[in-house]
Amino acid sequence: MKIPNKGPSPADDSASKETRVYRSFADDFTESRRQDQKLPPDYKWIHTNIIYRSASVLLDLILSAFAWPFSRLWLHVRVENSEILKKYGKDGCFIYGNHTQPMGDAFTPLTIVPSIRKYYIASPSNFGIPILGPLLPCAGALPIPDTVGGMKQFNRAVRRRVTEGRAVMVYPEAHVWPWYTGIRPFPDTSFAYPVDCGKPSFCLTTTYHERGNSRKPGITIYVDGPFYPDSALNKKQQREKLRDEIRNRMIDRSAASTFEYVRYIKENCD
């Protein structure tokens, strides 16, 4: 496996506004007010109530309308190669991305092929986000449970969404590292979904670039895929191979970053 990209090293270190020290790639730099939030025993991932479903569609339209100016004008995002997702993603797919924008990673995907409804595999801790948190289930969040029974319902919900022709968004790095320019290691766990469902996968790689005289970088997101499970292998091998293919493509794309707004340094434990 390739060594994780450490990101660009600008000649002028003052361009990096902040330095963050981490002990492991599992460190979390963004926490909500309810970081240890658990799902209730009767939590529902699929709602059949017509009022709830109508509210979900309406909320998706409202958030998508907000996402365009927020992503394109505030974060200065541009997207490369989105036509690939438009061509292959309408029959249901999984999309994997590096997790570097606390709000952008929720809103920017809504602007990439808006005709494809997107759902997000998320931690229940996100429900603690002010204002937006309680709305997340209705907006398409699929929170990860911590019980066996809940996991069965969760997996059924994921499968149902992709068979409906939806896209399920996954951030396999799990924790947000704002403005990080590399690709962190991640397990093959979440790649069981496309293997079990027989659906294609895509990846969105967020990169950062100098933007005029601004101290904040511009963002370019590269869309790559489709990636398919290798049916000649057993399921464990399929997950590993799919993870490696997608992660290596993301590492290659991340090399396009030219601006380091936040510098991450590993703690010296000697």
Protein Blocks (a to p, Z undefined) as FASTA:
>chain_A
ZZddebjadfblmlpmbdcddfbfkbcfbdcfklmbccdfkbcfbdfbfklmmmmmmmmm
mmmmmmmmmmmmmnopacehklmmmmmmmnopadddddfbfklmmmmmmmgojllccddd
ddfklmmpghjlmmmmmnopacddfbfklmmmmmmmmmmmmmnopacdddfkopacehia
bdcdddfklmmmmmmnopacdddddddddehjbfbdcdddddeddddddfkbcfklmmmm
mmmmmmmmmmmmmmmpcbdfbccddddfZZ
